[in-house]
Amino acid sequence: ISVISTAVERTPVVMPDPEDWELEMWELQARLEEFEGFDYPPSVLNAGARGAPKERSGPPKNIPEEILALANRETDADRADDRQSLERRLADSLYLLVKSGGAWTLPGVALDEEESV
């Protein structure tokens, strides 16, 4: 008797949470961008030299609350600890497991000798 199993995966729906070093880098970049808000003389702005500061395109944009609500990574299924829902742990891969004989395994089927794959 042969046993055939398969892995069923739900891939991440959102980007994974950033690492600590990524957060530190973003903070550093935000501090460096503060210098782009200064008023530079036109001779510097129009110098065309590589690395010259660019003109500001306008005030920073505020993200509407509706968009921030859509970006929430914790779902109702996460809060309810619903482990049968695919609407949970959006940044992680989920795998289908079945309970067989008291143990959790990948879904599979036993083949008889006369069956083939």
C-alpha positions as CSV (number, residue, x, y, z in Angstrom):
1,I,0.0,0.0,0.0
2,S,1.3,3.4,-1.0
3,V,0.3,6.7,0.5
4,I,0.0,9.9,-1.5
5,S,0.0,13.2,0.2
6,T,-0.3,16.8,-1.0
7,A,0.5,20.2,0.5
8,V,-2.2,22.8,0.2
9,E,-0.9,26.3,1.0
10,R,-2.5,29.8,1.2
11,T,0.3,32.2,0.4
12,P,0.6,35.5,2.3
13,V,-2.0,38.1,1.3
14,V,0.0,41.1,2.6
15,M,3.6,41.9,2.9
16,P,5.3,40.5,6.0
17,D,5.8,42.7,9.0
18,P,9.1,44.7,8.7
19,E,12.2,43.7,10.6
20,D,13.6,46.0,13.3
21,W,16.4,47.1,11.0
22,E,13.9,48.0,8.3
23,L,12.0,50.2,10.7
24,E,15.3,51.9,11.8
25,M,16.2,52.5,8.1
26,W,12.8,54.0,7.3
27,E,13.1,56.3,10.3
28,L,16.6,57.4,9.1
29,Q,15.2,58.1,5.6
30,A,12.4,60.1,7.1
31,R,14.9,62.3,9.0
32,L,17.0,62.7,5.9
33,E,14.0,63.8,3.9
34,E,13.4,66.7,6.2
35,F,16.4,68.4,4.5
36,E,14.5,68.4,1.2
37,G,12.0,70.8,2.7
38,F,14.5,73.7,3.0
39,D,14.4,76.6,0.5
40,Y,17.6,76.3,-1.5
41,P,18.8,79.2,-3.8
42,P,17.8,78.8,-7.4
43,S,21.4,78.5,-8.5
44,V,21.7,75.3,-6.4
45,L,18.3,73.9,-7.6
46,N,19.1,74.5,-11.3
47,A,22.7,73.5,-11.2
48,G,21.9,70.2,-12.8
49,A,24.7,68.6,-10.7
50,R,24.2,65.0,-9.7
51,G,22.7,64.8,-6.2
52,A,21.4,68.4,-6.2
53,P,18.2,68.7,-4.1
54,K,14.9,68.5,-6.0
55,E,12.2,71.0,-5.6
56,R,9.5,70.0,-3.2
57,S,6.3,68.8,-4.9
58,G,4.0,70.1,-2.1
59,P,3.1,69.4,1.5
60,P,3.1,65.9,2.8
61,K,0.0,64.0,2.1
62,N,-2.2,62.7,4.9
63,I,-3.5,59.2,4.5
64,P,-7.3,59.0,4.9
65,E,-8.7,57.0,7.8
66,E,-10.6,54.7,5.3
67,I,-7.3,53.6,3.7
68,L,-5.7,53.0,7.1
69,A,-8.6,50.8,8.1
70,L,-8.1,48.7,4.9
71,A,-4.5,48.2,5.9
72,N,-5.3,46.6,9.2
73,R,-3.4,43.3,9.4
74,E,-5.4,41.8,12.3
75,T,-8.8,40.4,11.1
76,D,-11.9,39.3,13.0
77,A,-10.7,35.7,12.5
78,D,-7.4,36.6,14.3
79,R,-9.2,38.2,17.2
80,A,-11.6,35.2,17.5
81,D,-8.7,32.7,17.1
82,D,-10.7,31.0,14.3
83,R,-8.1,28.5,13.1
84,Q,-10.4,27.2,10.3
85,S,-10.6,30.5,8.5
86,L,-8.3,31.6,5.7
87,E,-9.0,35.2,6.7
88,R,-6.3,35.0,9.5
89,R,-2.6,35.6,9.7
90,L,-2.5,37.5,6.4
91,A,1.2,38.0,6.4
92,D,2.0,34.2,6.9
93,S,1.6,31.1,4.8
94,L,-1.2,28.7,6.0
95,Y,-1.2,25.0,5.3
96,L,-4.1,22.6,5.3
97,L,-3.7,19.8,7.9
98,V,-6.1,17.0,8.7
99,K,-6.4,15.0,11.9
100,S,-5.8,11.3,11.1
101,G,-5.6,8.7,13.9
102,G,-4.9,11.3,16.6
103,A,-2.0,13.0,14.6
104,W,-2.1,16.0,12.3
105,T,-0.9,15.3,8.8
106,L,-1.0,16.6,5.3
107,P,-4.2,15.4,3.4
108,G,-3.5,12.2,1.6
109,V,-5.0,8.9,0.4
110,A,-3.8,5.3,0.5
111,L,-3.5,3.6,-2.9
112,D,-4.2,-0.1,-3.5
113,E,-1.6,-2.2,-5.3
114,E,-3.4,-2.0,-8.6
115,E,-3.7,1.8,-8.5
116,S,-1.0,4.1,-9.8
117,V,-0.3,7.8,-9.5
